[in-house]
Amino acid sequence: MGVDPGAANLGFGIVRVEGNHMVALDGGVVETTPDQPMERRLDRIHRALSELIAWHEPKAMAIEQVYFGKNVGSATVVGQASGVAMLAAAQSGIGCFAYTPQAIKMAVCGSGGAGKRQVQRMVGTLLGLPEPPTPDHAADALAVAICHGGSSGHRQAVAAAEAPTVATSTERVAG
């Protein structure tokens, strides 16, 4: 399961890895409205992700790491949404793995500087979709899932799912 964290629009994407092939099972956006208090928005995100986890039973959750850039305020809000996603995963007993935006773009497009449209096109191609996925938050979440599914993180997630001990991966989100 891939997550593109955000408080207004949190993208999610579920892929199944079948050998060297990946198949999209689900993808979309959990939307909240800015007129709601933040705790209500975070509750909506948590409930939606918990339902998706219960429905799809993913082996792991991969999250795009928060990028601070110039707007620390929006990074804080994105960090809160990311934390809620990690909580939903922890409550369901699945591990979390974090990837930088550059690592995700490199895994999907072969370039850490790829643009949004290029990522969308490559996600569609890699998953055999008839057209690039939309909206971009859903495409980004599928890209995170592809990054994890095609990396060593996939092997670690499978090993962690089979053995209930804590993984020691440097990619694992501290918790």
Helices and strands as residue ranges (DSSP letters): E 2-4, E 9-18, E 21-31, H 38-56, E 60-64, H 72-92, E 95-99, H 101-109, H 116-126, H 136-149, H 152-162
